[in-house]
């Protein structure tokens, strides 16, 4: 029996403001419990919220980046529910008129471009945090996060697999960091996803959805969706029915577990917050924010394809983060072959970063050093194999430049035709059996002879010249 998976994501991005959305309390991570919760955050009698202009500007930036409509007037509402770490008994959020309405986000899934429609992105405050450890069976409450500004980004149910959902989440994660509106730190809770998952027969109406809450890693997001899909398929094929619910993912058991029945909007009794005036967003403000935006990933990808001749896939990888794109652009300033430069940045450089668990800005090899190395490949000073040795030396800080390493280690490629011919003659004389095999039609013998020539020169001979001259000798 064939089933189609239907997925929509709700992502909470913590906005990169120094103070909270309705108070002047700090948003810095890691402070002692309840030391960054002021009277407004605690909802003490007589306090009034004051909207943080910086949070609104972050929302405008995001809306412009995804081609959304920015509401000229936006309203805050009270979302009423009880939870121990929600000090007011309600959350200030947006319901009927959010700041950001609509928009799209495009990204690659393997080698196919996918576009997801966004429903909205609205501003809201975070709740506190319940602490269940080290309290002798009791629960502690830390209200430091209460009032932290969030942008909740909601998609249409456009995704059809866990892989698509992860690719979308990664693209969104990259975008909010690119814009500088969120630090993207998933371990600290700055970027977390809720996944709405249902299944249906292809062409049929949407099935009943269950919402998986608080997924704070891409790996857990994929595992949780797959586990939920398995549960729903098994339930329906066994004759059961799906009940709308909020669920949690247990990574140890690789299963989702119902937490409570899923609430609908009317359960929260939304109404406009009487303590906050409507937010007026003038066209002049939007234009000012628009002019402050950096070049966006989509535009940069297009430029890499059109101006540099890169593939869509390469351009997507290089714009996966602003730091990597900036690094690549610095490298190609002095490198003529943009594709070879892209290969090195995506290949050897990125692999070294991953192995060392370093961010791009922590790399010991600077763009000017990598550019110098690539230029030595292009002018045939060294071959690709030797270049990897030079790169390793630069990564280990053994030289200020590729030229220094090449000179100090005597790695300069042999490109003198006479010298290479002499080596080939010696190899042919010493390997008569291989020569005979080649002449009898065994093409693999040719590669073996090339290997012997390269071995004789300790890898320094120009491979292209070796191939060309060897073919002439053998013919």
Secondary structure, 3 states (H helix, E strand, C coil): CCCEEEEEEEEEEECCCCECCCCCCECCCCCCCCCCCCCCCCCCCCCCCCCCHHHHHHHHHHHHHCCCEECCEECCEEEECCCCCCCCCEEEECCCCCCEECCEEEEEECCEEEEEEEEEEEEEECCCEEECCCCCCCCEEECCCCCCEEEEEEECCCECCHHHHHHHHHHHHHHHHHCCCCCCCCCCCCEEEEEEEEEECCCCCCCCCEEEEEECCHHHHHHHHHHHHHHHHHHHHCCCCCCCEEEEEECCCCEEEEEEECCCHHHHCCEECCCCCCEECCHHHHHHHHHHCCCCHHHHHHHHHHHHCCCHHHHHHHCCCHHHHHHHHHHHCCCCCHHHHHHHHHHHHHHHHHHHCCCHHHCCCCHHHHHHHHHHHHCCCCCHHHHHHHHHHHHCCCCCCHHHHHHHHCCCCECCHHHHHHHHHHHHHHCHHHHHHHHCCCCHHHHHHHHHHHHHCCCCECHHHHHHHHHHHHC
